[in-house]
């Protein structure tokens, strides 16, 4: 797996979208879409900060280019997501909404998480980045979700996540649970409780475990 990762990162360093795409999609003949997301795509996206540092003038444009390439790969992996769902054979009737809070623009992690929830059998609706509270409220009213999953990458956007959660708790249409995840929780995992979350999930296996517990 390390060889796959190293090869993919080398292609990303060249900003070679076409070859990066071909390589990643070719890997899906050998590894699962779960492995692609967790072992190749996610760490390669995070590695751009290690390469250039937070203060580098190059970081923003290179991160945007890299994010665009990876987003294209994720969007084109959906048929493999559906195939993986068939392999697991789990089905839930409940709806789940996946989003990023207001001002959070880093959405690729949330996009992968949405696919993970689809794989383990939930009816998943992905709203996307920078979701205003009123938008989420309207979605809740329409979908009546069992879970809402909020992904936060930037630590400073935890404030926006808390505001969204506070609004949800006031919403009579929402009786479900709130799942949190993302790099914003890495330095202080307990913060998810302080802003009102019910679960903090980091990876596919934890999402799968939640799904299995629901099936009992």
Backbone as a printed PyTorch tensor [residue, N CA C, xyz], in Angstrom:
tensor([[[  0.8250,  -1.2130,   0.0000],
         [  0.0000,   0.0000,   0.0000],
         [  0.8590,   1.2630,   0.0000]],

        [[  2.0200,   1.1980,   0.7050],
         [  2.9050,   2.3640,   0.7510],
         [  3.4110,   2.7360,  -0.6280]],

        [[  3.6770,   1.7200,  -1.4610],
         [  4.1530,   1.9950,  -2.8200],
         [  3.0890,   2.7270,  -3.6310]],

        [[  1.8300,   2.3300,  -3.4580],
         [  0.7370,   3.0150,  -4.1460],
         [  0.6680,   4.4710,  -3.7050]],

        [[  0.7670,   4.6710,  -2.4030],
         [  0.6780,   6.0240,  -1.8590],
         [  1.8120,   6.9010,  -2.3910]],

        [[  3.0290,   6.3820,  -2.3500],
         [  4.1890,   7.1570,  -2.8020],
         [  4.0660,   7.5260,  -4.2760]],

        [[  3.6120,   6.5980,  -5.0830],
         [  3.4400,   6.8620,  -6.5120],
         [  2.3760,   7.9360,  -6.7350]],

        [[  1.2870,   7.8440,  -6.0050],
         [  0.2010,   8.8100,  -6.1660],
         [  0.6510,  10.2040,  -5.7530]],

        [[  1.3730,  10.3170,  -4.6510],
         [  1.8480,  11.6190,  -4.1860],
         [  2.8060,  12.2370,  -5.2010]],

        [[  3.6410,  11.4210,  -5.8020],
         [  4.5520,  11.9450,  -6.8220],
         [  3.7920,  12.5600,  -7.9850]],

        [[  2.6990,  11.9310,  -8.3740],
         [  1.8710,  12.4820,  -9.4480],
         [  1.2020,  13.7800,  -9.0080]],

        [[  0.7410,  13.8250,  -7.7570],
         [  0.1250,  15.0430,  -7.2460],
         [  1.1220,  16.1910,  -7.1810]],

        [[  2.3510,  15.8990,  -6.8400],
         [  3.3780,  16.9370,  -6.7490],
         [  3.6130,  17.5960,  -8.1060]],

        [[  3.3420,  16.8740,  -9.1590],
         [  3.4900,  17.4060, -10.5240],
         [  2.2230,  18.1220, -10.9900]],

        [[  1.1960,  18.1420, -10.1460],
         [ -0.1150,  18.6860, -10.5230],
         [ -0.6370,  18.0050, -11.7910]],

        [[ -0.3650,  16.7130, -11.9060],
         [ -0.7570,  15.9590, -13.1030],
         [ -2.1220,  15.3090, -12.8560]],

        [[ -3.1680,  16.0310, -13.1960],
         [ -4.5230,  15.5560, -12.9240],
         [ -4.8480,  14.2950, -13.7020]],

        [[ -4.5000,  14.2720, -14.9630],
         [ -4.8680,  13.1300, -15.8010],
         [ -4.2320,  11.8390, -15.3100]],

        [[ -2.9280,  11.8590, -15.0600],
         [ -2.2380,  10.6460, -14.6220],
         [ -2.6280,  10.2690, -13.1920]],

        [[ -2.8690,  11.2690, -12.3470],
         [ -3.3190,  10.9820, -10.9810],
         [ -4.6600,  10.2780, -11.0130]],

        [[ -5.5510,  10.7770, -11.8680],
         [ -6.8750,  10.1770, -12.0010],
         [ -6.7870,   8.7490, -12.5140]],

        [[ -6.0230,   8.5490, -13.5650],
         [ -5.8930,   7.2090, -14.1530],
         [ -5.3030,   6.2350, -13.1430]],

        [[ -4.2990,   6.6840, -12.4150],
         [ -3.6420,   5.8130, -11.4470],
         [ -4.6080,   5.4110, -10.3360]],

        [[ -5.3200,   6.3920,  -9.7750],
         [ -6.2420,   6.1070,  -8.6710],
         [ -7.3720,   5.1880,  -9.1080]],

        [[ -7.9570,   5.4540, -10.2650],
         [ -9.0570,   4.6180, -10.7370],
         [ -8.5620,   3.2080, -11.0600]],

        [[ -7.3310,   3.1080, -11.5350],
         [ -6.7480,   1.7910, -11.7890],
         [ -6.5430,   0.9980, -10.5170]],

        [[ -6.2450,   1.6930,  -9.4270],
         [ -6.0530,   1.0120,  -8.1430],
         [ -7.3180,   0.3050,  -7.6880]],

        [[ -8.4720,   0.8110,  -8.1080],
         [ -9.7350,   0.2080,  -7.6740],
         [ -9.9530,  -1.1770,  -8.2720]],

        [[ -9.0710,  -1.6000,  -9.1530],
         [ -9.0900,  -2.9870,  -9.6290],
         [ -8.3620,  -3.9080,  -8.6500]],

        [[ -7.5710,  -3.3050,  -7.7420],
         [ -6.7410,  -4.0870,  -6.8260],
         [ -7.1010,  -3.8910,  -5.3600]],

        [[ -7.6160,  -2.7090,  -5.0140],
         [ -7.9610,  -2.4200,  -3.6170],
         [ -9.4000,  -1.9010,  -3.5630]],

        [[ -9.9700,  -1.8990,  -2.3610],
         [-11.3510,  -1.4240,  -2.2080],
         [-11.3980,   0.0970,  -2.2210]],

        [[-12.5660,   0.6380,  -2.4540],
         [-12.7280,   2.0870,  -2.4160],
         [-12.4910,   2.6160,  -0.9970]],

        [[-12.7530,   1.8090,   0.0060],
         [-12.4650,   2.1940,   1.3900],
         [-10.9580,   2.3780,   1.5800]],

        [[-10.1900,   1.4200,   1.0850],
         [ -8.7340,   1.5180,   1.1910],
         [ -8.1980,   2.6910,   0.3850]],

        [[ -8.7770,   2.9300,  -0.7810],
         [ -8.3480,   4.0670,  -1.5890],
         [ -8.5430,   5.3680,  -0.8260]],

        [[ -9.7190,   5.5340,  -0.2390],
         [-10.0060,   6.7670,   0.4860],
         [ -9.1020,   6.9340,   1.7040]],

        [[ -9.0260,   5.8820,   2.5320],
         [ -8.3550,   6.0170,   3.8320],
         [ -6.8350,   5.9430,   3.7370]],

        [[ -6.3150,   5.1310,   2.8280],
         [ -4.8720,   4.8950,   2.7830],
         [ -4.1310,   5.6710,   1.7040]],

        [[ -4.8650,   6.1830,   0.7180],
         [ -4.2250,   6.8970,  -0.3860],
         [ -4.6910,   8.3530,  -0.4550]],

        [[ -5.9760,   8.5660,  -0.6280],
         [ -6.4760,   9.9150,  -0.9000],
         [ -6.3760,  10.8400,   0.3150]],

        [[ -6.9090,  10.4070,   1.4510],
         [ -6.9160,  11.2750,   2.6350],
         [ -5.5070,  11.6700,   3.0820]],

        [[ -4.5930,  10.7110,   3.2420],
         [ -3.2440,  11.1250,   3.6740],
         [ -2.4980,  11.9550,   2.6400]],

        [[ -2.7540,  11.7150,   1.3550],
         [ -2.0610,  12.5070,   0.3370],
         [ -2.5620,  13.9450,   0.3280]],

        [[ -3.8320,  14.1340,   0.6520],
         [ -4.3680,  15.4920,   0.7520],
         [ -3.7560,  16.2170,   1.9430]],

        [[ -3.6460,  15.5290,   3.0510],
         [ -3.0860,  16.1430,   4.2590],
         [ -1.5950,  16.4200,   4.1340]],

        [[ -0.9010,  15.6780,   3.2760],
         [  0.5530,  15.7910,   3.1820],
         [  1.0160,  17.1090,   2.5740]],

        [[  0.1260,  17.8480,   1.9260],
         [  0.5380,  19.1000,   1.2820],
         [  1.0380,  20.1020,   2.3170]],

        [[  0.4920,  20.0630,   3.5330],
         [  0.9540,  20.9740,   4.5910],
         [  2.3550,  20.5850,   5.0300]],

        [[  2.6350,  19.2750,   5.1170],
         [  3.9800,  18.8240,   5.4690],
         [  4.9990,  19.2510,   4.4250]],

        [[  4.5750,  19.2860,   3.1710],
         [  5.4930,  19.6370,   2.0890],
         [  5.8240,  21.1170,   2.0710]],

        [[  4.8210,  21.9660,   2.3170],
         [  5.0240,  23.4040,   2.1280],
         [  4.9230,  24.2270,   3.4060]],

        [[  4.3070,  23.6700,   4.4540],
         [  4.1700,  24.4010,   5.7020],
         [  3.0370,  25.4020,   5.6520]],

        [[  2.4750,  25.6970,   6.8050],
         [  1.3210,  26.6000,   6.8870],
         [  1.6220,  28.0130,   6.4040]],

        [[  2.8770,  28.4230,   6.4880],
         [  3.2260,  29.8030,   6.1550],
         [  3.7340,  29.9700,   4.7200]],

        [[  3.7700,  28.8860,   3.9870],
         [  4.2880,  28.9670,   2.6220],
         [  3.3350,  29.7360,   1.7140]],

        [[  3.9060,  30.5890,   0.8500],
         [  3.0990,  31.3240,  -0.1260],
         [  2.4980,  30.3860,  -1.1590]],

        [[  3.1150,  29.2300,  -1.3240],
         [  2.6450,  28.2700,  -2.3230],
         [  1.5120,  27.3790,  -1.8230]],

        [[  1.3500,  27.3130,  -0.5050],
         [  0.4600,  26.3060,   0.0720],
         [ -0.9580,  26.4010,  -0.4780]],

        [[ -1.5340,  27.6000,  -0.5360],
         [ -2.9510,  27.7260,  -0.8820],
         [ -3.2360,  27.2150,  -2.2890]],

        [[ -2.4630,  27.6820,  -3.2750],
         [ -2.7910,  27.2500,  -4.6360],
         [ -2.4970,  25.7720,  -4.8400]],

        [[ -1.4330,  25.2870,  -4.2220],
         [ -1.1180,  23.8560,  -4.3770],
         [ -2.1700,  22.9870,  -3.6740]],

        [[ -2.6320,  23.4330,  -2.5220],
         [ -3.6790,  22.6910,  -1.8170],
         [ -4.9660,  22.6780,  -2.6330]],

        [[ -5.2860,  23.7880,  -3.2650],
         [ -6.5030,  23.8480,  -4.0750],
         [ -6.4150,  22.9370,  -5.2890]],

        [[ -5.2600,  22.9220,  -5.9320],
         [ -5.0760,  22.0380,  -7.0830],
         [ -5.1870,  20.5790,  -6.6530]],

        [[ -4.5160,  20.2490,  -5.5800],
         [ -4.5360,  18.8660,  -5.0860],
         [ -5.9460,  18.4630,  -4.6740]],

        [[ -6.6480,  19.3590,  -4.0040],
         [ -8.0230,  19.0700,  -3.5820],
         [ -8.9170,  18.8280,  -4.7940]],

        [[ -8.7180,  19.6330,  -5.8340],
         [ -9.5260,  19.4730,  -7.0370],
         [ -9.3160,  18.1200,  -7.6900]],

        [[ -8.0670,  17.6710,  -7.7400],
         [ -7.7640,  16.3610,  -8.3250],
         [ -8.4230,  15.2480,  -7.5110]],

        [[ -8.2790,  15.3130,  -6.2040],
         [ -8.8210,  14.2650,  -5.3400],
         [-10.3460,  14.2840,  -5.3600]],

        [[-10.9290,  15.4660,  -5.4040],
         [-12.3870,  15.5590,  -5.4780],
         [-12.9040,  14.8870,  -6.7440]],

        [[-12.2170,  15.0700,  -7.8490],
         [-12.6130,  14.4240,  -9.1000],
         [-12.5710,  12.9110,  -8.9680]],

        [[-11.5490,  12.3960,  -8.3140],
         [-11.4190,  10.9520,  -8.1220],
         [-12.5550,  10.4220,  -7.2610]],

        [[-12.8480,  11.1200,  -6.1680],
         [-13.9260,  10.6920,  -5.2720],
         [-15.2620,  10.6770,  -6.0090]],

        [[-15.5370,  11.7230,  -6.7590],
         [-16.8150,  11.8050,  -7.4710],
         [-16.9680,  10.7060,  -8.5180]],

        [[-15.8580,  10.2470,  -9.0530],
         [-15.9100,   9.2030, -10.0710],
         [-15.8090,   7.7960,  -9.4880]],

        [[-15.7820,   7.6970,  -8.1660],
         [-15.6830,   6.3920,  -7.5070],
         [-17.0330,   5.8700,  -7.0290]],

        [[-18.1100,   6.5590,  -7.3580],
         [-19.4040,   6.2190,  -6.7620],
         [-19.8970,   4.8300,  -7.1490]],

        [[-19.6140,   4.3960,  -8.3630],
         [-20.0440,   3.0470,  -8.7490],
         [-19.3690,   1.9960,  -7.8760]],

        [[-18.1380,   2.2640,  -7.4500],
         [-17.4320,   1.3350,  -6.5600],
         [-18.0070,   1.4040,  -5.1470]],

        [[-18.4840,   2.5730,  -4.7610],
         [-19.1660,   2.7160,  -3.4690],
         [-20.4160,   1.8470,  -3.4410]],

        [[-21.2070,   1.9060,  -4.5080],
         [-22.4330,   1.1080,  -4.5730],
         [-22.1230,  -0.3930,  -4.5970]],

        [[-21.0530,  -0.7500,  -5.2780],
         [-20.6510,  -2.1620,  -5.3150],
         [-20.2160,  -2.6310,  -3.9300]],

        [[-19.4980,  -1.7700,  -3.2150],
         [-19.0490,  -2.1140,  -1.8610],
         [-20.2480,  -2.2520,  -0.9260]],

        [[-21.2650,  -1.4280,  -1.1320],
         [-22.4840,  -1.5420,  -0.3180],
         [-23.1270,  -2.9130,  -0.5290]],

        [[-23.1570,  -3.3810,  -1.7420],
         [-23.7000,  -4.7190,  -2.0230],
         [-22.8850,  -5.7850,  -1.3150]],

        [[-21.5650,  -5.6200,  -1.2860],
         [-20.7000,  -6.6070,  -0.6330],
         [-20.9840,  -6.6950,   0.8650]],

        [[-21.2360,  -5.5660,   1.5090],
         [-21.5160,  -5.5680,   2.9470],
         [-22.9340,  -6.0510,   3.2280]],

        [[-23.8390,  -5.7380,   2.3660],
         [-25.1980,  -6.2550,   2.4990],
         [-25.9770,  -5.7330,   3.6900]],

        [[-25.6640,  -4.5270,   4.1380],
         [-26.3770,  -3.9250,   5.2650],
         [-27.3670,  -2.8970,   4.7220]],

        [[-28.5610,  -2.8760,   5.2890],
         [-29.5650,  -1.9170,   4.8480],
         [-30.2670,  -1.3030,   6.0400]],

        [[-30.2620,   0.0320,   6.0930],
         [-30.9970,   0.7750,   7.1070],
         [-32.0490,   1.6290,   6.4120]],

        [[-33.1680,   1.8060,   7.0580],
         [-34.2130,   2.6680,   6.5130],
         [-33.9740,   4.1350,   6.8590]],

        [[-33.1180,   4.3810,   7.8470],
         [-32.9250,   5.7430,   8.3390],
         [-32.1400,   6.6100,   7.3460]],

        [[-32.4240,   7.9050,   7.4140],
         [-31.6950,   8.8990,   6.6330],
         [-30.5590,   9.4900,   7.4540]],

        [[-29.4940,   9.8840,   6.7610],
         [-28.3980,  10.6170,   7.3930],
         [-28.0200,  11.7770,   6.4910]],

        [[-27.7540,  12.9170,   7.1020],
         [-27.2930,  14.1040,   6.3800],
         [-25.8310,  14.3320,   6.7330]],

        [[-25.0090,  14.5840,   5.7230],
         [-23.5870,  14.8580,   5.9130],
         [-23.2810,  16.2530,   5.3720]],

        [[-22.5420,  17.0470,   6.1450],
         [-22.2580,  18.4210,   5.7410],
         [-21.0450,  18.9690,   6.4600]],

        [[-20.6120,  20.1370,   6.0310],
         [-19.6480,  20.9550,   6.7670],
         [-20.3730,  22.2000,   7.2640]],

        [[-19.9990,  22.7230,   8.4370],
         [-20.7040,  23.8900,   8.9740],
         [-20.3690,  25.1660,   8.2020]],

        [[-21.0580,  26.2160,   8.5240],
         [-20.8230,  27.5130,   7.8910],
         [-19.3610,  27.9170,   8.0190]],

        [[-18.8030,  28.4090,   6.9160],
         [-17.4200,  28.8680,   6.7780],
         [-16.4070,  27.7400,   6.5900]],

        [[-16.8110,  26.4870,   6.7650],
         [-15.8790,  25.3730,   6.5390],
         [-15.9150,  24.9810,   5.0630]],

        [[-14.8120,  25.2570,   4.3640],
         [-14.7410,  25.0080,   2.9260],
         [-14.0980,  23.6680,   2.5810]],

        [[-13.4320,  23.0460,   3.5420],
         [-12.7520,  21.7730,   3.2870],
         [-13.7850,  20.6440,   3.3520]],

        [[-14.2240,  20.1820,   2.2010],
         [-15.3520,  19.2640,   2.1470],
         [-15.0060,  17.8450,   1.7210]],

        [[-13.7700,  17.5800,   1.3030],
         [-13.4730,  16.2630,   0.7490],
         [-13.6140,  15.1750,   1.8100]],

        [[-13.1820,  15.4530,   3.0360],
         [-13.3620,  14.4740,   4.1050],
         [-14.8260,  14.1450,   4.3160]],

        [[-15.6710,  15.1600,   4.3050],
         [-17.1130,  14.9420,   4.4580],
         [-17.6650,  14.1400,   3.2920]],

        [[-17.1470,  14.4140,   2.1040],
         [-17.6090,  13.6790,   0.9090],
         [-17.2740,  12.1970,   1.0190]],

        [[-16.0910,  11.8840,   1.5260],
         [-15.7040,  10.4880,   1.7280],
         [-16.5710,   9.8410,   2.8000]],

        [[-16.8250,  10.5800,   3.8660],
         [-17.6630,  10.0680,   4.9560],
         [-19.0670,   9.7520,   4.4490]],

        [[-19.5940,  10.6030,   3.5920],
         [-20.9160,  10.3420,   3.0130],
         [-20.9160,   9.0100,   2.2720]],

        [[-19.8580,   8.7410,   1.5350],
         [-19.7580,   7.4570,   0.8310],
         [-19.6440,   6.2900,   1.8100]],

        [[-18.9440,   6.4930,   2.9120],
         [-18.8370,   5.4410,   3.9210],
         [-20.2020,   5.1030,   4.5170]],

        [[-20.9930,   6.1300,   4.8020],
         [-22.3310,   5.8680,   5.3360],
         [-23.2080,   5.1750,   4.3000]],

        [[-23.0140,   5.4930,   3.0410],
         [-23.7420,   4.7900,   1.9850],
         [-23.3490,   3.3220,   1.9540]],

        [[-22.0610,   3.0470,   2.0820],
         [-21.5710,   1.6620,   2.0460],
         [-22.1870,   0.8230,   3.1620]],

        [[-22.3440,   1.4150,   4.3530],
         [-22.8860,   0.6440,   5.4810],
         [-24.4050,   0.6900,   5.5440]],

        [[-25.0390,   1.1840,   4.4730],
         [-26.4690,   0.9440,   4.3130],
         [-27.4310,   2.0680,   4.6090]],

        [[-26.9260,   3.2610,   4.9340],
         [-27.8340,   4.3660,   5.2270],
         [-28.2610,   5.1020,   3.9530]],

        [[-29.4270,   5.7300,   4.0170],
         [-29.8640,   6.6310,   2.9540],
         [-29.1740,   7.9740,   3.2020]],

        [[-28.1440,   8.2510,   2.4270],
         [-27.2480,   9.3700,   2.7180],
         [-27.5070,  10.5590,   1.8100]],

        [[-27.6440,  11.7270,   2.4270],
         [-27.7590,  12.9750,   1.6790],
         [-26.5620,  13.8470,   2.0310]],

        [[-25.7750,  14.1730,   1.0050],
         [-24.5970,  15.0070,   1.2120],
         [-24.9340,  16.4370,   0.7980]],

        [[-24.8660,  17.3730,   1.7400],
         [-25.1730,  18.7710,   1.4360],
         [-23.9340,  19.5160,   0.9550]],

        [[-22.7990,  19.3230,   1.6480],
         [-21.5680,  19.9390,   1.1750],
         [-20.9510,  20.9180,   2.1430]],

        [[-20.0820,  21.7890,   1.6030],
         [-19.3270,  22.7360,   2.4120],
         [-20.1710,  23.9620,   2.7610]],

        [[-19.7180,  24.6670,   3.8190],
         [-20.2350,  26.0000,   4.1370],
         [-21.7670,  26.0230,   4.1890]],

        [[-22.3270,  25.1560,   5.0150],
         [-23.7840,  25.0080,   5.0720],
         [-24.4000,  25.9240,   6.1300]],

        [[-25.2030,  26.8940,   5.7330],
         [-25.8650,  27.7700,   6.7160],
         [-26.8600,  26.9930,   7.5730]],

        [[-27.1290,  27.4880,   8.7820],
         [-28.0420,  26.8120,   9.6920],
         [-29.4510,  26.6800,   9.0960]],

        [[-29.9150,  27.7100,   8.3930],
         [-31.2580,  27.6580,   7.8250],
         [-31.3530,  26.5840,   6.7480]],

        [[-30.2870,  26.4100,   5.9820],
         [-30.2660,  25.3610,   4.9570],
         [-30.3790,  23.9890,   5.5970]],

        [[-29.6220,  23.7710,   6.6710],
         [-29.6830,  22.5030,   7.3820],
         [-31.0670,  22.2790,   7.9770]],

        [[-31.6650,  23.3160,   8.5310],
         [-33.0040,  23.1900,   9.1180],
         [-34.0280,  22.7570,   8.0770]],

        [[-33.9520,  23.3270,   6.8840],
         [-34.8780,  22.9570,   5.8150],
         [-34.6630,  21.5090,   5.3820]],

        [[-33.4030,  21.0820,   5.3310],
         [-33.1070,  19.6990,   4.9690],
         [-33.6390,  18.7330,   6.0300]],

        [[-33.4910,  19.1020,   7.2970],
         [-33.9950,  18.2800,   8.4030],
         [-35.5020,  18.1390,   8.3170]],

        [[-36.1740,  19.2270,   8.0300],
         [-37.6310,  19.2040,   7.9250],
         [-38.0920,  18.2650,   6.8170]],

        [[-37.3430,  18.2240,   5.7340],
         [-37.7260,  17.4020,   4.5910],
         [-37.3520,  15.9310,   4.7780]],

        [[-36.1720,  15.6710,   5.3850],
         [-35.6270,  14.3060,   5.4180],
         [-35.8300,  13.5770,   6.7400]],

        [[-36.0610,  14.3080,   7.8250],
         [-36.1960,  13.7190,   9.1660],
         [-35.0830,  12.6960,   9.4230]],

        [[-33.8330,  13.1200,   9.4500],
         [-32.7220,  12.1740,   9.5580],
         [-32.5700,  11.5600,  10.9450]],

        [[-32.0580,  10.3380,  10.9780],
         [-31.7000,   9.6890,  12.2370],
         [-30.3770,  10.2550,  12.7580]],

        [[-29.4810,  10.5750,  11.8290],
         [-28.1690,  11.1260,  12.1720],
         [-27.8620,  12.3360,  11.3120]],

        [[-27.0930,  13.2440,  11.8760],
         [-26.4760,  14.3210,  11.1100],
         [-24.9830,  14.2680,  11.3920]],

        [[-24.2060,  14.1640,  10.3280],
         [-22.7530,  14.0770,  10.4420],
         [-22.1390,  15.4000,   9.9940]],

        [[-21.3740,  16.0240,  10.8980],
         [-20.7610,  17.3220,  10.6270],
         [-19.2430,  17.1660,  10.6260]],

        [[-18.6300,  17.5420,   9.5180],
         [-17.1830,  17.4310,   9.3730],
         [-16.5360,  18.8030,   9.5150]],

        [[-15.5270,  18.8880,  10.3930],
         [-14.8380,  20.1560,  10.6420],
         [-13.3310,  19.9430,  10.5110]],

        [[-12.7300,  20.6600,   9.5950],
         [-11.2850,  20.5610,   9.3890],
         [-10.5360,  21.6610,  10.1320]],

        [[-10.9970,  22.8860,   9.9920],
         [-10.3570,  24.0430,  10.6220],
         [-10.8560,  24.1910,  12.0620]],

        [[ -9.9320,  24.2000,  13.0050],
         [-10.2910,  24.2860,  14.4270],
         [-11.1970,  25.4820,  14.7170]],

        [[-10.9620,  26.5960,  14.0290],
         [-11.7400,  27.8170,  14.2910],
         [-13.1930,  27.6790,  13.8410]],

        [[-13.4670,  26.7000,  12.9920],
         [-14.8420,  26.4900,  12.5410],
         [-15.6570,  25.6260,  13.5000]],

        [[-15.0430,  25.2360,  14.6100],
         [-15.8160,  24.5460,  15.6460],
         [-16.9080,  25.4590,  16.2090]],

        [[-16.6700,  26.7550,  16.1480],
         [-17.6970,  27.7100,  16.6060],
         [-18.9330,  27.5910,  15.7230]],

        [[-18.7090,  27.5220,  14.4070],
         [-19.8220,  27.3570,  13.4820],
         [-20.5320,  26.0350,  13.6750]],

        [[-19.7600,  24.9870,  13.9860],
         [-20.3640,  23.6850,  14.2370],
         [-21.2510,  23.7310,  15.4740]],

        [[-20.7700,  24.4020,  16.5230],
         [-21.5740,  24.5140,  17.7470],
         [-22.8740,  25.2800,  17.4890]],

        [[-22.7910,  26.3430,  16.7200],
         [-24.0040,  27.1000,  16.4070],
         [-25.0070,  26.2380,  15.6520]],

        [[-24.4880,  25.4400,  14.7040],
         [-25.3790,  24.5550,  13.9410],
         [-26.0200,  23.5220,  14.8600]],

        [[-25.2350,  22.9760,  15.7870],
         [-25.7600,  21.9740,  16.7130],
         [-26.7970,  22.5910,  17.6460]],

        [[-26.5090,  23.7810,  18.1470],
         [-27.4680,  24.4610,  19.0310],
         [-28.8010,  24.6730,  18.3180]],

        [[-28.7490,  25.0680,  17.0570],
         [-29.9710,  25.2630,  16.2740],
         [-30.7090,  23.9460,  16.0780]],

        [[-29.9590,  22.8710,  15.8610],
         [-30.5820,  21.5600,  15.6810],
         [-31.3100,  21.1240,  16.9460]],

        [[-30.6970,  21.3830,  18.0910],
         [-31.3110,  20.9710,  19.3570],
         [-32.6070,  21.7350,  19.6140]],

        [[-32.7270,  22.9210,  19.0250],
         [-33.9450,  23.7180,  19.1710],
         [-35.0230,  23.3200,  18.1570]],

        [[-34.6380,  22.4920,  17.1950],
         [-35.5320,  22.1450,  16.0890],
         [-36.4070,  20.9510,  16.4800]],

        [[-37.7070,  21.1640,  16.5500],
         [-38.6310,  20.0960,  16.9350],
         [-38.6720,  18.9630,  15.9170]],

        [[-38.2040,  19.2290,  14.6960],
         [-38.2190,  18.2020,  13.6520],
         [-37.0450,  17.2350,  13.7600]],

        [[-36.0590,  17.5650,  14.6160],
         [-34.8790,  16.7060,  14.7350],
         [-34.8320,  16.0350,  16.0930]],

        [[-34.9440,  14.7040,  16.0880],
         [-34.8780,  13.9040,  17.3180],
         [-33.6960,  12.9360,  17.2920]],

        [[-32.8070,  13.1120,  16.3220],
         [-31.7450,  12.1480,  16.1230],
         [-30.4650,  12.4780,  16.8700]],

        [[-29.3640,  11.8900,  16.3740],
         [-28.0530,  12.0350,  16.9860],
         [-27.1250,  12.8010,  16.0480]],

        [[-26.1190,  13.4370,  16.6480],
         [-25.1630,  14.2310,  15.8880],
         [-23.7880,  13.5720,  15.9550]],

        [[-23.2330,  13.3150,  14.7730],
         [-21.9220,  12.6890,  14.6310],
         [-20.9310,  13.7550,  14.1810]],

        [[-19.7890,  13.8190,  14.8260],
         [-18.7530,  14.7790,  14.4530],
         [-17.4890,  14.0570,  14.0150]],

        [[-16.7010,  14.7360,  13.1890],
         [-15.4420,  14.1810,  12.7310],
         [-14.6240,  15.2390,  12.0250]],

        [[-13.3500,  14.9230,  11.7790],
         [-12.4770,  15.8580,  11.0780],
         [-11.2530,  16.2250,  11.8830]],

        [[-10.2830,  16.8370,  11.2090],
         [ -9.0060,  17.1740,  11.8320],
         [ -9.1300,  18.1940,  12.9640]],

        [[-10.2210,  18.9500,  12.9970],
         [-10.3860,  19.9610,  14.0510],
         [-10.4420,  19.3440,  15.4400]],

        [[-10.7270,  18.0380,  15.5210],
         [-10.8620,  17.3780,  16.8210],
         [ -9.5890,  16.6320,  17.2340]],

        [[ -8.5630,  16.6640,  16.3920],
         [ -7.3790,  15.8410,  16.6490],
         [ -6.6040,  16.2770,  17.8900]],

        [[ -6.5490,  17.5820,  18.1710],
         [ -5.7680,  18.0470,  19.3170],
         [ -6.5210,  17.9010,  20.6400]],

        [[ -7.8440,  17.8550,  20.5670],
         [ -8.6590,  17.7350,  21.7860],
         [ -9.9250,  16.9420,  21.4520]],

        [[ -9.8420,  15.6180,  21.4800],
         [-10.9890,  14.7900,  21.0850],
         [-12.2410,  15.0320,  21.9210]],

        [[-12.0830,  15.4880,  23.1610],
         [-13.2430,  15.6800,  24.0340],
         [-14.0710,  16.9050,  23.6720]],

        [[-13.5540,  17.7390,  22.7730],
         [-14.2740,  18.9610,  22.4310],
         [-15.6080,  18.6620,  21.7470]],

        [[-15.7220,  17.4660,  21.1330],
         [-16.9800,  17.1400,  20.4600],
         [-18.1480,  17.1170,  21.4550]],

        [[-17.8730,  16.7040,  22.6970],
         [-18.9260,  16.6930,  23.7190],
         [-19.2930,  18.1190,  24.1300]],

        [[-18.2880,  18.9640,  24.2320],
         [-18.5200,  20.3290,  24.7020],
         [-19.3310,  21.1550,  23.7000]],

        [[-19.2620,  20.8020,  22.4330],
         [-20.0530,  21.5650,  21.4600],
         [-21.3750,  20.8610,  21.1330]],

        [[-21.6570,  19.7440,  21.8290],
         [-22.9840,  19.1420,  21.7250],
         [-23.1110,  17.9040,  20.8790]],

        [[-21.9820,  17.3020,  20.4690],
         [-22.0490,  16.0890,  19.6570],
         [-22.3630,  14.8470,  20.4740]],

        [[-22.8940,  13.8380,  19.7940],
         [-23.1780,  12.5510,  20.4400],
         [-22.0850,  11.5150,  20.1690]],

        [[-21.4710,  11.6040,  19.0110],
         [-20.4170,  10.6580,  18.6310],
         [-19.2750,  11.4240,  17.9640]],

        [[-18.0540,  10.8970,  18.1330],
         [-16.8970,  11.3560,  17.3770],
         [-16.3340,  10.1410,  16.6540]],

        [[-16.4410,  10.1390,  15.3360],
         [-15.9990,   8.9970,  14.5360],
         [-14.8700,   9.4280,  13.6120]],

        [[-13.8290,   8.5940,  13.5440],
         [-12.6410,   8.9570,  12.7820],
         [-12.4920,   8.2060,  11.4630]],

        [[-13.0310,   6.9890,  11.3800],
         [-12.7120,   6.1740,  10.2170],
         [-13.8710,   5.2490,   9.8380]],

        [[-13.6600,   4.5010,   8.7640],
         [-14.7270,   3.6360,   8.2700],
         [-15.1200,   2.5750,   9.2790]],

        [[-14.1570,   1.9670,   9.9510],
         [-14.4750,   0.8860,  10.8830],
         [-15.3790,   1.3730,  12.0160]],

        [[-15.1820,   2.6130,  12.4570],
         [-16.0440,   3.1550,  13.5050],
         [-17.4510,   3.4150,  12.9760]],

        [[-17.5420,   3.8500,  11.7310],
         [-18.8500,   4.0310,  11.1030],
         [-19.5340,   2.6800,  10.9230]],

        [[-18.7760,   1.6760,  10.5190],
         [-19.3180,   0.3270,  10.3620],
         [-19.8230,  -0.2210,  11.6860]],

        [[-19.0790,   0.0170,  12.7580],
         [-19.4880,  -0.4590,  14.0770],
         [-20.7970,   0.1770,  14.5010]],

        [[-20.9620,   1.4700,  14.2470],
         [-22.2030,   2.1570,  14.5600],
         [-23.3460,   1.5290,  13.7830]],

        [[-23.1120,   1.2430,  12.5250],
         [-24.1320,   0.6320,  11.6830],
         [-24.5320,  -0.7470,  12.1990]],

        [[-23.5540,  -1.5350,  12.6220],
         [-23.8470,  -2.8760,  13.1450],
         [-24.6290,  -2.7980,  14.4470]],

        [[-24.2910,  -1.8310,  15.2930],
         [-25.0290,  -1.6750,  16.5510],
         [-26.4860,  -1.3110,  16.2770]],

        [[-26.7090,  -0.5350,  15.2310],
         [-28.0760,  -0.1710,  14.8540],
         [-28.8670,  -1.3940,  14.3770]],

        [[-28.1350,  -2.3920,  13.8560],
         [-28.7940,  -3.5760,  13.2940],
         [-29.1880,  -4.5850,  14.3520]],

        [[-28.6590,  -4.4280,  15.5670],
         [-28.9340,  -5.3930,  16.6410],
         [-30.3580,  -5.2700,  17.1500]]])
